[in-house]
Protein backbone atom coordinates (compact mmCIF):
# COMPACT_ATOMS: atom_id res chain seq x y z
CA UNK A 1 0.00 0.00 0.00
CA UNK A 2 1.31 3.44 -0.99
CA UNK A 3 1.80 5.68 2.06
CA UNK A 4 2.56 8.80 0.00
CA UNK A 5 0.42 11.69 1.29
CA UNK A 6 -1.95 13.25 -1.21
CA UNK A 7 -0.93 16.61 -2.58
CA UNK A 8 -3.57 19.38 -2.33
CA UNK A 9 -4.37 19.15 -6.06
CA UNK A 10 -5.28 15.47 -5.68
CA UNK A 11 -7.82 16.04 -2.92
CA UNK A 12 -10.71 16.92 -5.21
CA UNK A 13 -12.47 15.40 -8.21
CA UNK A 14 -10.71 17.69 -10.68
CA UNK A 15 -7.26 16.83 -9.38
CA UNK A 16 -7.99 13.12 -9.60
CA UNK A 17 -9.28 13.60 -13.14
CA UNK A 18 -6.16 15.51 -14.11
CA UNK A 19 -4.00 12.70 -12.76
CA UNK A 20 -5.90 10.26 -15.00
CA UNK A 21 -5.36 12.56 -17.99
CA UNK A 22 -1.61 12.74 -17.25
CA UNK A 23 -1.47 8.95 -16.97
CA UNK A 24 -3.50 8.15 -20.09
CA UNK A 25 -2.77 11.16 -22.33
CA UNK A 26 0.59 12.61 -21.29
CA UNK A 27 0.85 14.10 -24.80
CA UNK A 28 -1.92 16.62 -23.98
CA UNK A 29 -1.22 19.60 -21.74
CA UNK A 30 -4.30 19.58 -19.51
CA UNK A 31 -2.96 22.15 -17.05
CA UNK A 32 -5.86 24.53 -17.73
CA UNK A 33 -8.16 22.05 -16.01
CA UNK A 34 -6.59 22.99 -12.68
CA UNK A 35 -8.47 26.29 -12.87
CA UNK A 36 -11.21 25.83 -15.47
CA UNK A 37 -12.26 22.38 -14.26
CA UNK A 38 -12.47 23.61 -10.69
CA UNK A 39 -14.49 26.67 -11.72
CA UNK A 40 -16.93 24.41 -13.59
CA UNK A 41 -17.18 22.05 -10.61
CA UNK A 42 -17.62 24.97 -8.21
CA UNK A 43 -20.39 26.34 -10.42
CA UNK A 44 -22.37 23.15 -9.73
CA UNK A 45 -21.68 23.32 -6.00
CA UNK A 46 -22.52 27.02 -5.81
CA UNK A 47 -25.74 26.76 -7.82
CA UNK A 48 -27.01 23.92 -5.61
CA UNK A 49 -26.28 26.05 -2.51
CA UNK A 50 -27.89 29.13 -4.09
CA UNK A 51 -31.06 27.31 -5.12
CA UNK A 52 -31.34 25.69 -1.68
CA UNK A 53 -31.22 29.10 0.02
CA UNK A 54 -33.54 30.73 -2.51
CA UNK A 55 -36.10 27.90 -2.21
CA UNK A 56 -37.03 29.41 1.17
CA UNK A 57 -38.25 32.42 -0.80
CA UNK A 58 -39.99 30.43 -3.54
CA UNK A 59 -37.55 31.35 -6.33
CA UNK A 60 -34.60 29.91 -8.22
CA UNK A 61 -31.47 31.78 -9.24
CA UNK A 62 -32.61 33.23 -12.60
CA UNK A 63 -35.65 34.90 -11.00
CA UNK A 64 -33.56 36.04 -8.03
CA UNK A 65 -30.90 37.50 -10.35
CA UNK A 66 -33.49 39.66 -12.13
CA UNK A 67 -35.15 40.72 -8.86
CA UNK A 68 -31.87 41.59 -7.14
CA UNK A 69 -30.45 43.37 -10.20
CA UNK A 70 -33.50 45.60 -10.55
CA UNK A 71 -33.70 46.10 -6.75
CA UNK A 72 -30.12 47.39 -6.50
CA UNK A 73 -30.67 49.71 -9.47
CA UNK A 74 -32.53 51.93 -6.98
CA UNK A 75 -36.00 53.40 -6.85
CA UNK A 76 -38.25 53.28 -8.78
CA UNK A 77 -36.85 49.74 -9.34
CA UNK A 78 -37.13 49.55 -13.09
CA UNK A 79 -34.78 48.72 -15.94
CA UNK A 80 -34.96 48.02 -19.63
CA UNK A 81 -34.36 44.46 -20.84
CA UNK A 82 -31.18 45.73 -22.53
CA UNK A 83 -29.88 47.03 -19.19
CA UNK A 84 -30.76 43.68 -17.59
CA UNK A 85 -28.98 41.74 -20.34
CA UNK A 86 -25.79 43.71 -19.71
CA UNK A 87 -25.82 42.55 -16.06
CA UNK A 88 -27.16 39.00 -16.28
CA UNK A 89 -25.76 35.78 -17.71
CA UNK A 90 -28.72 34.94 -19.95
CA UNK A 91 -29.54 35.24 -23.65
CA UNK A 92 -32.10 37.76 -24.89
CA UNK A 93 -34.53 34.93 -25.72
CA UNK A 94 -33.99 33.40 -22.31
CA UNK A 95 -34.59 36.76 -20.66
CA UNK A 96 -37.81 37.33 -22.62
CA UNK A 97 -39.19 33.97 -21.49
CA UNK A 98 -38.04 34.56 -17.92
CA UNK A 99 -39.66 38.02 -17.79
CA UNK A 100 -42.91 36.59 -19.17
CA UNK A 101 -42.98 33.99 -16.36
CA UNK A 102 -42.01 36.54 -13.74
CA UNK A 103 -44.81 38.84 -14.85
CA UNK A 104 -47.39 36.04 -14.66
CA UNK A 105 -46.05 35.17 -11.17
CA UNK A 106 -46.56 38.79 -10.08
CA UNK A 107 -42.89 39.76 -9.50
CA UNK A 108 -42.67 42.38 -12.26
CA UNK A 109 -44.76 44.45 -14.60
CA UNK A 110 -43.70 45.33 -18.12
CA UNK A 111 -44.74 48.63 -19.62
CA UNK A 112 -43.96 50.72 -22.67
CA UNK A 113 -40.85 52.87 -22.37
CA UNK A 114 -42.00 56.50 -22.54
CA UNK A 115 -38.55 57.53 -23.83
CA UNK A 116 -38.61 54.93 -26.65
CA UNK A 117 -42.03 53.93 -27.91
CA UNK A 118 -40.70 50.59 -29.19
CA UNK A 119 -38.98 49.71 -25.92
CA UNK A 120 -40.17 48.07 -22.73
CA UNK A 121 -39.44 48.84 -19.10
CA UNK A 122 -39.44 46.13 -16.44
CA UNK A 123 -40.52 47.27 -12.98
CA UNK A 124 -40.64 45.35 -9.72
CA UNK A 125 -44.06 44.92 -8.14
CA UNK A 126 -44.53 45.10 -4.38
CA UNK A 127 -44.26 41.31 -4.35
CA UNK A 128 -41.02 41.48 -6.36
CA UNK A 129 -39.51 44.04 -4.01
CA UNK A 130 -40.54 41.98 -0.96
CA UNK A 131 -39.02 38.76 -2.35
CA UNK A 132 -35.84 40.60 -3.41
CA UNK A 133 -35.45 42.21 0.01
CA UNK A 134 -36.12 38.97 1.89
CA UNK A 135 -33.80 36.82 -0.25
CA UNK A 136 -30.82 39.14 -0.74
CA UNK A 137 -29.51 38.86 2.83
CA UNK A 138 -29.82 35.05 2.80
CA UNK A 139 -28.07 34.87 -0.57
CA UNK A 140 -25.21 37.08 0.64
CA UNK A 141 -24.83 35.01 3.83
CA UNK A 142 -24.65 31.81 1.78
CA UNK A 143 -21.91 33.34 -0.40
CA UNK A 144 -19.93 34.35 2.70
CA UNK A 145 -20.32 30.81 4.06
CA UNK A 146 -18.95 29.36 0.82
CA UNK A 147 -15.79 31.49 0.89
CA UNK A 148 -15.13 31.39 4.64
CA UNK A 149 -12.61 28.59 4.05
CA UNK A 150 -10.31 31.36 2.77
CA UNK A 151 -8.71 34.08 4.84
CA UNK A 152 -9.85 37.60 3.90
CA UNK A 153 -6.50 38.10 2.13
CA UNK A 154 -6.92 34.90 0.13
CA UNK A 155 -10.51 35.86 -0.74
CA UNK A 156 -9.16 39.11 -2.18
CA UNK A 157 -6.46 37.27 -4.14
CA UNK A 158 -8.92 34.75 -5.58
CA UNK A 159 -11.41 37.51 -6.44
CA UNK A 160 -8.67 39.50 -8.18
CA UNK A 161 -7.45 36.46 -10.12
CA UNK A 162 -10.97 35.53 -11.25
CA UNK A 163 -11.68 39.13 -12.25
CA UNK A 164 -8.51 39.17 -14.33
CA UNK A 165 -9.51 35.91 -16.01
CA UNK A 166 -12.99 37.24 -16.82
CA UNK A 167 -11.64 40.53 -18.18
CA UNK A 168 -9.02 38.75 -20.30
CA UNK A 169 -11.46 36.26 -21.79
CA UNK A 170 -14.27 38.76 -22.45
CA UNK A 171 -12.10 40.93 -24.68
MODELLER restraints for C-alpha pairs under 7 A, 6 or more apart:
rsr = mdl.restraints
at = mdl.atoms
rsr.add(forms.Gaussian(group=physical.xy_distance, feature=features.Distance(at['CA:9:A'], at['CA:15:A']), mean=4.97, stdev=0.5))
rsr.add(forms.Gaussian(group=physical.xy_distance, feature=features.Distance(at['CA:10:A'], at['CA:16:A']), mean=5.32, stdev=0.5))
rsr.add(forms.Gaussian(group=physical.xy_distance, feature=features.Distance(at['CA:14:A'], at['CA:37:A']), mean=6.10, stdev=0.5))
rsr.add(forms.Gaussian(group=physical.xy_distance, feature=features.Distance(at['CA:14:A'], at['CA:38:A']), mean=6.18, stdev=0.5))
rsr.add(forms.Gaussian(group=physical.xy_distance, feature=features.Distance(at['CA:50:A'], at['CA:61:A']), mean=6.80, stdev=0.5))
rsr.add(forms.Gaussian(group=physical.xy_distance, feature=features.Distance(at['CA:50:A'], at['CA:139:A']), mean=6.73, stdev=0.5))
rsr.add(forms.Gaussian(group=physical.xy_distance, feature=features.Distance(at['CA:51:A'], at['CA:60:A']), mean=5.38, stdev=0.5))
rsr.add(forms.Gaussian(group=physical.xy_distance, feature=features.Distance(at['CA:51:A'], at['CA:61:A']), mean=6.09, stdev=0.5))
rsr.add(forms.Gaussian(group=physical.xy_distance, feature=features.Distance(at['CA:53:A'], at['CA:138:A']), mean=6.71, stdev=0.5))
rsr.add(forms.Gaussian(group=physical.xy_distance, feature=features.Distance(at['CA:53:A'], at['CA:139:A']), mean=6.60, stdev=0.5))
rsr.add(forms.Gaussian(group=physical.xy_distance, feature=features.Distance(at['CA:54:A'], at['CA:60:A']), mean=5.87, stdev=0.5))
rsr.add(forms.Gaussian(group=physical.xy_distance, feature=features.Distance(at['CA:54:A'], at['CA:135:A']), mean=6.49, stdev=0.5))
rsr.add(forms.Gaussian(group=physical.xy_distance, feature=features.Distance(at['CA:57:A'], at['CA:131:A']), mean=6.57, stdev=0.5))
rsr.add(forms.Gaussian(group=physical.xy_distance, feature=features.Distance(at['CA:57:A'], at['CA:135:A']), mean=6.28, stdev=0.5))
rsr.add(forms.Gaussian(group=physical.xy_distance, feature=features.Distance(at['CA:64:A'], at['CA:132:A']), mean=6.88, stdev=0.5))
rsr.add(forms.Gaussian(group=physical.xy_distance, feature=features.Distance(at['CA:67:A'], at['CA:128:A']), mean=6.43, stdev=0.5))
rsr.add(forms.Gaussian(group=physical.xy_distance, feature=features.Distance(at['CA:67:A'], at['CA:132:A']), mean=5.50, stdev=0.5))
rsr.add(forms.Gaussian(group=physical.xy_distance, feature=features.Distance(at['CA:68:A'], at['CA:132:A']), mean=5.55, stdev=0.5))
rsr.add(forms.Gaussian(group=physical.xy_distance, feature=features.Distance(at['CA:68:A'], at['CA:136:A']), mean=6.94, stdev=0.5))
rsr.add(forms.Gaussian(group=physical.xy_distance, feature=features.Distance(at['CA:70:A'], at['CA:77:A']), mean=5.46, stdev=0.5))
rsr.add(forms.Gaussian(group=physical.xy_distance, feature=features.Distance(at['CA:70:A'], at['CA:78:A']), mean=5.94, stdev=0.5))
rsr.add(forms.Gaussian(group=physical.xy_distance, feature=features.Distance(at['CA:70:A'], at['CA:79:A']), mean=6.37, stdev=0.5))
rsr.add(forms.Gaussian(group=physical.xy_distance, feature=features.Distance(at['CA:71:A'], at['CA:77:A']), mean=5.46, stdev=0.5))
rsr.add(forms.Gaussian(group=physical.xy_distance, feature=features.Distance(at['CA:71:A'], at['CA:129:A']), mean=6.75, stdev=0.5))
rsr.add(forms.Gaussian(group=physical.xy_distance, feature=features.Distance(at['CA:71:A'], at['CA:132:A']), mean=6.79, stdev=0.5))
rsr.add(forms.Gaussian(group=physical.xy_distance, feature=features.Distance(at['CA:77:A'], at['CA:123:A']), mean=5.73, stdev=0.5))
rsr.add(forms.Gaussian(group=physical.xy_distance, feature=features.Distance(at['CA:77:A'], at['CA:124:A']), mean=5.82, stdev=0.5))
rsr.add(forms.Gaussian(group=physical.xy_distance, feature=features.Distance(at['CA:78:A'], at['CA:121:A']), mean=6.47, stdev=0.5))
rsr.add(forms.Gaussian(group=physical.xy_distance, feature=features.Distance(at['CA:78:A'], at['CA:122:A']), mean=5.31, stdev=0.5))
rsr.add(forms.Gaussian(group=physical.xy_distance, feature=features.Distance(at['CA:78:A'], at['CA:123:A']), mean=4.08, stdev=0.5))
rsr.add(forms.Gaussian(group=physical.xy_distance, feature=features.Distance(at['CA:78:A'], at['CA:124:A']), mean=6.43, stdev=0.5))
rsr.add(forms.Gaussian(group=physical.xy_distance, feature=features.Distance(at['CA:79:A'], at['CA:121:A']), mean=5.63, stdev=0.5))
rsr.add(forms.Gaussian(group=physical.xy_distance, feature=features.Distance(at['CA:79:A'], at['CA:122:A']), mean=5.36, stdev=0.5))
rsr.add(forms.Gaussian(group=physical.xy_distance, feature=features.Distance(at['CA:79:A'], at['CA:123:A']), mean=6.62, stdev=0.5))
rsr.add(forms.Gaussian(group=physical.xy_distance, feature=features.Distance(at['CA:80:A'], at['CA:120:A']), mean=6.06, stdev=0.5))
rsr.add(forms.Gaussian(group=physical.xy_distance, feature=features.Distance(at['CA:80:A'], at['CA:121:A']), mean=4.59, stdev=0.5))
rsr.add(forms.Gaussian(group=physical.xy_distance, feature=features.Distance(at['CA:80:A'], at['CA:122:A']), mean=5.82, stdev=0.5))
rsr.add(forms.Gaussian(group=physical.xy_distance, feature=features.Distance(at['CA:81:A'], at['CA:121:A']), mean=6.92, stdev=0.5))
rsr.add(forms.Gaussian(group=physical.xy_distance, feature=features.Distance(at['CA:81:A'], at['CA:122:A']), mean=6.92, stdev=0.5))
rsr.add(forms.Gaussian(group=physical.xy_distance, feature=features.Distance(at['CA:85:A'], at['CA:92:A']), mean=6.81, stdev=0.5))
rsr.add(forms.Gaussian(group=physical.xy_distance, feature=features.Distance(at['CA:102:A'], at['CA:108:A']), mean=6.05, stdev=0.5))
rsr.add(forms.Gaussian(group=physical.xy_distance, feature=features.Distance(at['CA:103:A'], at['CA:109:A']), mean=5.61, stdev=0.5))
rsr.add(forms.Gaussian(group=physical.xy_distance, feature=features.Distance(at['CA:106:A'], at['CA:125:A']), mean=6.89, stdev=0.5))
rsr.add(forms.Gaussian(group=physical.xy_distance, feature=features.Distance(at['CA:106:A'], at['CA:127:A']), mean=6.66, stdev=0.5))
rsr.add(forms.Gaussian(group=physical.xy_distance, feature=features.Distance(at['CA:107:A'], at['CA:124:A']), mean=6.02, stdev=0.5))
rsr.add(forms.Gaussian(group=physical.xy_distance, feature=features.Distance(at['CA:107:A'], at['CA:125:A']), mean=5.46, stdev=0.5))
rsr.add(forms.Gaussian(group=physical.xy_distance, feature=features.Distance(at['CA:107:A'], at['CA:127:A']), mean=5.55, stdev=0.5))
rsr.add(forms.Gaussian(group=physical.xy_distance, feature=features.Distance(at['CA:107:A'], at['CA:128:A']), mean=4.04, stdev=0.5))
rsr.add(forms.Gaussian(group=physical.xy_distance, feature=features.Distance(at['CA:108:A'], at['CA:122:A']), mean=6.48, stdev=0.5))
rsr.add(forms.Gaussian(group=physical.xy_distance, feature=features.Distance(at['CA:108:A'], at['CA:123:A']), mean=5.40, stdev=0.5))
rsr.add(forms.Gaussian(group=physical.xy_distance, feature=features.Distance(at['CA:108:A'], at['CA:124:A']), mean=4.40, stdev=0.5))
rsr.add(forms.Gaussian(group=physical.xy_distance, feature=features.Distance(at['CA:108:A'], at['CA:125:A']), mean=5.04, stdev=0.5))
rsr.add(forms.Gaussian(group=physical.xy_distance, feature=features.Distance(at['CA:108:A'], at['CA:128:A']), mean=6.19, stdev=0.5))
rsr.add(forms.Gaussian(group=physical.xy_distance, feature=features.Distance(at['CA:109:A'], at['CA:122:A']), mean=5.87, stdev=0.5))
rsr.add(forms.Gaussian(group=physical.xy_distance, feature=features.Distance(at['CA:109:A'], at['CA:123:A']), mean=5.34, stdev=0.5))
rsr.add(forms.Gaussian(group=physical.xy_distance, feature=features.Distance(at['CA:109:A'], at['CA:124:A']), mean=6.44, stdev=0.5))
rsr.add(forms.Gaussian(group=physical.xy_distance, feature=features.Distance(at['CA:109:A'], at['CA:125:A']), mean=6.52, stdev=0.5))
rsr.add(forms.Gaussian(group=physical.xy_distance, feature=features.Distance(at['CA:110:A'], at['CA:120:A']), mean=6.41, stdev=0.5))
rsr.add(forms.Gaussian(group=physical.xy_distance, feature=features.Distance(at['CA:110:A'], at['CA:121:A']), mean=5.60, stdev=0.5))
rsr.add(forms.Gaussian(group=physical.xy_distance, feature=features.Distance(at['CA:110:A'], at['CA:122:A']), mean=4.64, stdev=0.5))
rsr.add(forms.Gaussian(group=physical.xy_distance, feature=features.Distance(at['CA:110:A'], at['CA:123:A']), mean=6.35, stdev=0.5))
rsr.add(forms.Gaussian(group=physical.xy_distance, feature=features.Distance(at['CA:111:A'], at['CA:120:A']), mean=5.56, stdev=0.5))
rsr.add(forms.Gaussian(group=physical.xy_distance, feature=features.Distance(at['CA:111:A'], at['CA:121:A']), mean=5.33, stdev=0.5))
rsr.add(forms.Gaussian(group=physical.xy_distance, feature=features.Distance(at['CA:111:A'], at['CA:122:A']), mean=6.67, stdev=0.5))
rsr.add(forms.Gaussian(group=physical.xy_distance, feature=features.Distance(at['CA:112:A'], at['CA:119:A']), mean=6.04, stdev=0.5))
rsr.add(forms.Gaussian(group=physical.xy_distance, feature=features.Distance(at['CA:112:A'], at['CA:120:A']), mean=4.63, stdev=0.5))
rsr.add(forms.Gaussian(group=physical.xy_distance, feature=features.Distance(at['CA:112:A'], at['CA:121:A']), mean=6.07, stdev=0.5))
rsr.add(forms.Gaussian(group=physical.xy_distance, feature=features.Distance(at['CA:113:A'], at['CA:119:A']), mean=5.11, stdev=0.5))
rsr.add(forms.Gaussian(group=physical.xy_distance, feature=features.Distance(at['CA:113:A'], at['CA:120:A']), mean=4.86, stdev=0.5))
rsr.add(forms.Gaussian(group=physical.xy_distance, feature=features.Distance(at['CA:113:A'], at['CA:121:A']), mean=5.38, stdev=0.5))
